[in-house]
Amino acid sequence: MPLEPSKQLDTFENPKPERDYEIDLECPEFTAVCPLTQQPDFAVVRISYVPDRLCVELKSLKSYLWSFRDEGVFHEDVTNRILDDLVAAIAPRRMTIVTDWRVRGGIHTVVTARHPR
């Protein structure tokens, strides 16, 4: 079945909920669109979390991140939306999202959002 962009995040049961362990994920090909210029923005998205009861399923995460490809969104907004959506889906003990944006216009931007604050 071909993969399509989707805002749905699927989950599965944490195989070791009694243990704190960290899951680190990296998407080096994240793209979105600048809402002002409509030019493409490129970033590396790093997700680090300590699961509680649920983990995020990776194929659905790929589709979810892909869903931003044609969406006009500021760097700060998309970083926080990714955090909010993942926290709503899996309720992790801790989570950090880092988006590392390629230089455009002479400015390199890195945005970090954390749960809990």
Residue pairs with C-beta under 8 A, 6 or more apart in sequence:
3 59
3 62
3 63
3 66
4 63
5 63
5 66
5 67
5 69
6 60
6 63
6 64
6 66
6 67
7 64
7 67
7 85
8 60
8 63
8 64
9 56
9 57
9 60
9 61
9 64
9 85
9 86
9 89
9 90
10 56
10 57
10 59
10 60
11 54
11 55
11 56
11 57
11 89
11 90
12 54
12 55
12 57
13 53
13 54
13 55
14 51
14 52
14 53
14 54
14 55
17 51
17 52
17 53
20 50
20 93
21 50
21 51
22 48
22 49
22 50
23 47
23 48
23 49
23 50
23 51
23 55
24 46
24 47
24 48
25 46
25 47
25 48
25 58
25 61
26 44
26 45
26 46
26 47
27 44
27 45
27 47
27 61
27 62
27 65
28 44
29 42
30 42
30 43
30 44
30 45
30 65
30 68
30 99
31 40
31 41
31 42
31 43
31 68
31 69
32 40
32 41
32 43
32 68
32 69
32 71
32 72
32 73
32 78
33 39
33 40
33 41
33 69
33 70
33 71
33 72
33 73
34 40
34 41
34 72
35 72
35 73
35 74
38 72
39 104
41 75
41 101
41 102
41 104
42 101
42 102
43 75
43 99
43 100
43 101
43 102
44 99
44 100
45 65
45 82
45 97
45 98
45 99
46 96
46 97
46 98
46 99
46 100
47 61
47 82
47 86
47 95
47 96
47 97
48 95
48 96
48 98
49 86
49 90
49 92
49 93
49 94
49 95
49 96
50 92
50 93
50 94
50 95
51 90
51 92
51 93
52 90
52 91
52 92
52 93
53 90
53 91
54 89
54 90
54 91
55 90
56 86
56 89
56 90
64 85
65 82
68 78
71 78
73 81
75 99
75 101
75 109
75 111
76 111
78 99
79 97
79 98
79 99
79 111
79 112
79 113
80 97
80 113
82 97
82 99
82 113
83 95
83 97
83 113
83 114
83 115
86 92
86 95
86 97
87 95
87 115
92 115
94 114
94 115
94 116
95 114
95 115
96 112
96 113
96 114
96 115
97 112
97 113
97 114
98 110
98 111
98 112
99 109
99 110
99 111
100 110
101 108
101 109
101 110
101 111
102 108
